[in-house]
Amino acid sequence: GESVGLHLPTLSVQEGDNSIINCAYSNSASDYFIWYKQESGKGPQFIIDIRSNMDKRQGQRVTVLLNKTVKHLSLQIAATQPGDSAVYFCAERAHGGATNKLIFGTGTLLAVQP
Amino acid sequence: EPEVTQTPSHQVTQMGQEVILRCVPISNHLYFYWYRQILGQKVEFLVSFYNNEISEKSEIFDDQFSVERPDGSNFTLKIRSTKLEDSAMYFCASSQLNLAGGNEQFFGPGTRLTVL
């Protein structure tokens, strides 16, 4: 089942530290994954994506790791900045290539302390 | 940088009333989507739209919901008879290609719908 509620998991980090945000996805047939950042009052903003034929992908200051064996996705943010404070969602494409539907995870609130 | 826009930013309505939420997707995009996010919960898929027809919809998207692309720029979501549980943030998104083509979905800022 899925757990939903008003209390998001929260990760609190010091400015300049590295952050690691984790996500467990539900469908072993999912073949495409995306991390989104959502700031207060705004829509989700694309950060980085990864296909299931990869286990790591790097962007600017961000790295996504995919472990298909345990259905786990992580987002690493290097040298975290106050502007990184937001809710981070992982999303998966359901059932593999025949759909555009994204299934979002619960989200993690990243709080960067100056 | 092109972006998805949505109007209004906040809509307050009485239960049973019809509402239309409006979106202007990015101009060269071909796929359009509506998602919603109830306060404190996950973003949920509602519907996808391509080539002037619905390509996929969720179980949330019942007969009370409809979508339309009335002209070359707007994409609308209509809720015919709103219920209290329709209160949520509604996000429009668009993508140039479908996910098989590897293109991400760009999200608008959302419309907060409050049903009283």
Contacts between the chains, C-beta under 8 A, distances in Angstrom:
chain1	res1	chain2	res2	distance
A	2	B	42	7.7
A	4	B	40	7.9
A	4	B	41	4.8
A	4	B	42	6.2
A	5	B	40	6.7
A	5	B	41	7.6
A	6	B	39	7.6
A	6	B	40	4.0
A	7	B	40	7.7
A	8	B	40	7.6
A	32	B	99	5.7
A	34	B	104	6.5
A	36	B	107	7.7
A	41	B	109	7.5
A	41	B	110	8.0
A	42	B	109	5.5
A	42	B	110	7.4
A	43	B	4	7.6
A	43	B	91	5.1
A	43	B	93	7.8
A	43	B	107	3.6
A	43	B	108	5.3
A	43	B	109	5.1
A	43	B	110	5.1
A	44	B	43	6.5
A	44	B	91	7.1
A	44	B	107	4.7
A	45	B	107	7.1
A	46	B	104	4.6
A	46	B	105	7.7
A	46	B	106	6.9
A	49	B	102	7.9
A	49	B	104	6.3
A	51	B	102	7.9
A	89	B	42	7.6
A	89	B	43	6.5
A	91	B	43	7.7
A	93	B	99	5.1
A	97	B	99	7.6
A	97	B	100	5.0
A	99	B	56	6.0
A	99	B	99	7.5
A	100	B	31	6.2
A	100	B	33	7.2
A	100	B	48	5.0
A	100	B	55	7.1
A	100	B	56	6.6
A	100	B	95	7.3
A	100	B	98	4.9
A	100	B	99	5.1
A	100	B	105	7.7
A	101	B	45	4.7
A	101	B	48	6.7
A	101	B	56	5.7
A	101	B	58	7.3
A	102	B	35	7.8
A	102	B	43	7.9
A	102	B	45	6.1
A	102	B	99	7.9
A	102	B	105	6.6
A	103	B	45	7.0
A	104	B	42	4.8
A	104	B	43	4.1
A	104	B	44	7.3
A	105	B	42	6.8
A	106	B	42	5.8
A	107	B	42	7.0
